[in-house]
Amino acid sequence: MRAKILALLREREDYVSGQELCECFGVSRTAVWKAIGQLKKEGYCIEAVQNRGYRLTAKREVYGQHELESRMKTGWAGRPLSFYGELGSTNLQAKLDAENGAKEGALIVADMQTAGRGRRGRMWSSPPGTNVYFTLVLKPDYRVELASMITLVMGLAVAEGIHETCGLEARIKWPNDIVVNGKKVCGMLAEMSTERDFIHYVVMGVGINVAKQEFPPEIAQTAACLEGECGHEVSRAEIIVNVMRAFEDRYDIFRKDGNLAGLLDRYNGMLAGKDGEVRVLDPKGEYQGISRGINSTGELLVERENGAVETVYAGEVSVRGIYGYV
């Protein structure tokens, strides 16, 4: 009920009477009073005036369970939501929850991770009060070979969510890094449990650099944060809500089509380096070409000097710009 009260106070912006809150949620005045008191303890500034009611006064974000739930406007993505002040890894928790029956759309969010992971087992720095760390549980009913495209759908949703939240022109560095002004602001890690041709679940982990911070020397030249790039404070809760809303819409299109055909224009429109020169770092031999965007199954199309178009598959193959990371 706290999240619902918070959502109503935020939406109204003026005083809401205790009687109206009672009628809206079918509870007693005592229950409303207790819920308001609990929200105040969490850090919300709520003014109570006799004969007028309650009003949310300060707009300062209180990042947590009720803040996120009160903002969520999706049908299924991000529902239910579990917030943790500290976790080893949101992906590990999501896998445990999925094994124990968590339904599609369950979202695990942490303020910090003590064992955050990136691709190929790399550690992902996850300090508190700074960034966004979440993992979404999916229970696909389609073929196993389609699962690799989920990361591209999430990449599109993250880029769109960042743009909607803070106005930055986020771009996708194929297949699943999000960059702003040529620097990486987001990484993703998808993991799944399968049995022959059946997918038990997929967990889609996302980490987004938000607040200004010092990066380790090995990534300082290629990493960035949203607040450093846009020059103002960014709501972590709003980012998550906007990404979930975008993902729900884009994922439903992908699931209906069984491929990325319905998302190609959106994805290629946000693809970093499209129609520019790239280096393909293939173990079988490095080569250069022109990035022509992705196809309906998510592979990158690279036109070589002789006009032949190579289909580049994600995995061991990396793609870089000729003069740098992007």
N, C-alpha and C positions, 0 to 999 in steps of 0.2 A: 504493500500500500504506500510505503514511503516514496517509491519511485513515481507512482501515479500522482500523489500529492505534489511532488516536486515538478512534474511535467505540467500540471495544471497551473501552478503558481508562475512558472516560467512563461507559459503561453499567455496568461492573463495580464501579467505585469502590474496590475492594480490589486487592490485588496480583494480577497475571496473570503466570504463569511464562513464561520465554522459550520453553520447550518447547511450551507451549500456543499461543503466538503462531506458532511455526514450523509446527505442525500445522494451525492455522486457515488460514494463508495459503500453505502449501506452499512455504516458503522456509527458508533456512539460518539458524542462530543469528547468523552474521555479518551477514546481510541485515537481521535484526531489530535488531541492535545499531546498525547504520548508520542505519536508519530512526529509531530512538529518538534518536540523536545529532542527526539533522537536525531533528527536532521540537523538541529542546531549543534548537538554534540559532535557531529561529523564535520562541522565547519561551515555550514550554510548560515547566512545572515538573513533571518526571517523576522520581520517586524510584526508584532501583534498589537492591534489597537481595538479597544473595547467598542462594540457596536459597528465595527467596520470589518474586522477579520484579520487575515494574515496576508503578508506581502513579502515576496523575495526581493531584498534590497540590493545586495552586492552581486555583481556578475562574476566574481572570482570563481574559477572552476575548482570543484572539490572532486578530484579524479578518483573514481571508485565505482562500486556496484550500482548505487542508486543514480549517480550522474549518468552513467552509460545507459541503464535501463530507461531512465526518464527521457532520453533523447532518441532512442531507437525507434525507427519508423518503418521497419521492414516487416514482411509477412512471415518469413521463416529464417532468413540468415541472421545470425546473432541471437537466436532464441532457442533454448534458454542461454543466459549469459552467466559465467562464473568469473568473478574478479578475485585475484590474489595479490596481496601486498608483496609477496616474495614466492618464487617458484624456482625449482631447478631449471625446468624448461617447459614452456607452454606446449610444445609438441609432445613431450613425454606425458604430460598430464592429459592432453587430448587423446592420446593413444590408449591410456589407461581408462579414460571415460568411455571411449568408443568400444573397448573390449567389454565394458560393464553395461552396455546398452544405451549409451548416449545417442540421441536421435540426430538426424541430419539438421545442420544449422546451429548446433551447440557451439558456443564460442568461449574460449578460454583466454582471459586477459590477465597480464601480470604487470605490476609497476616495475619490478626488476626480476632478472633471472640470474641464478648463480651458476648455471651450466648451459647457457645459451649456445646453440650450434648453428653453423652455416653449412654450406655444401662441402662435401668431401671431408667431413669431420672437423672443419675449422671452428674455432671458438668464435662466438659472437658477443662482443662486449655489450653488457646489458645493465648499466647502472640505474639506480632508482631516480624517480622524479624528473626524468630526462626525455625518454623516448617512448615509442609505442611498440609493445610486444603482444601479439595475439596469434591464436591458432583456431582455425575453423574446421569442424568435423563435417565430413560429407559421407553419405552412404549411397554411392552411385549404383544405378540399375542398368548400366550399359557395359559394353565390352571393355576388357582390360586395356586394350591398345588405345582407347580414347582418353585414358586417365592422364596421359602426359600433357594433354592440352589444357588441363585445369590450371596449371601454373600460368599459362599465357592469359587465360581469362582473369585470373587474380591480378596479374601485372597490369592489365588494362584498367581494372577497377581501382587499383591503388593510384595509378597515374591520374585517373579522372577524379578520385576522391581528394587527392592532394590539390589539384587545380581548383576544385570547388571550395575547399576549405580555406586556402590562403592565396589563391590567384596565381600561383607559380605555374610556369609552362613545363610541367613534368613530362619527361620522355621515357620511352621503354628501350633499354639496351637489350636487344634480343639475347637470350629468351626471357630472362626474368629479373633483370636489374632495373631499378627506376633511377633516373638521373635528372638533375636540375643543373642547368648551366654547365653541363659536361661532367658533373661529379655525382657519385653514387649516394643516394639518400635512403635506399631501401634494399633489403635482401629478402629472399624467400626460400623456404625449404619445404618441399612436399614429400610426404612419406605415406606408404599405403600397405595394407595387409590384403593379400590375395590368396586364392586357392583355385588352381587351374584357371578356368575362365571366369571366375567369380571374384568380385571385389568386396571384401568385408567392409573396408572403410578407407578413406583417404583423409589425412590431416594436412592442412595447408597453413604453414607457419609464415608469419610476416613480421619483420622488424623495420621500423621507420625511425630515422634520426630526426628528432624534433628540436630540442633545445640546443643553444650554443654550447659547444663542448670541445675539449682537446682530443684529437684522434691519435692513436699510436703512430709512431714514425712510418711504419711500413704501409699505412693507408692514408696518411695525411694529405698526400697529393691528389688522391682520387675520391676522397669522401667529403661529404658536406652535410649540413643539417638545415631543416626548413626555416627555422627562425633566423639563421645566419644569412640565408638567401633572400628572404622576403623582408627582413628588417623589423618584424614586429612579433608579438607573442602569438603562439598558435595553440589552439585547443586540441589536446590529445583525444579527448572524448569525441569531439566533432569529426576529427579525421576518421576514427574507427566507424562512427555512424555513417559517414558519407561513403566510405569504402564498402561497408556492408550493403548499403542501398544500391550502389553501382554494381557490386558483384552479383547480388540477387537478380537484377535485371539481365545482366550479360550472361550469367550462368544458365538462366532459364532459356535464353535464346540458343546457347550452345547445346544444351540438353535436348531441346526440341529438334534442332538440325542434325545433331550427331557429329558435328564438325564446327569449324570456325567461320564458315562461309558468311553467316549473318553478321559477323563481327570484323570482317577483313578491312572494310573502309575505316572503321574507328581505330583498329589496331595499327594499321599501316600509316594512318594519319598522325599517330603519336610515336612512331618508330624512329628512334635516334639514328641518324646516318643514312636514312633511306635515300636512294639515288646518289649516294656518296661512295667514295672508295673505301674498301675494307680489306683487312688481311684475315684469311681463314687459316687458323692454326690447327691443321689436321695432322695427326701422327703419321699419316701416309704421305704427307707432303704439303708444305705451306704454299699458299697461292694468294693472289690479289684479284679483286674484281669490283663490280658495282653492286651494292645492295639494292635489290628490287622489291623488298618487302617479303611477307610470309605468304604461304599458300593456305588452303582451307584446312590442312592438317597440322599447321604450325611450323613447318620447316621454312628456313630462310632461303630465298632464291638469290643466288649470286651470279651475275653475268660476267663471264671471263672475257679477256681481251679479244678472243677469236669469235665472240658472239654466243658461245655455248653457255647455257644456264645450268649451274650446279644446284642441286638440292642439298642443303646443309642441315644435318640432323643435330639436335642438341645432345649433349652428353660429354664425350671426351673432346669434341671440337669446340674451339673458342673463336670468337670473332672480335676483332679490334679495329678501331679506326687506323688509318695509315699514320697519323701523327699523334696518336695518344690512345687513351682508354676508350673513348667513344668514336 
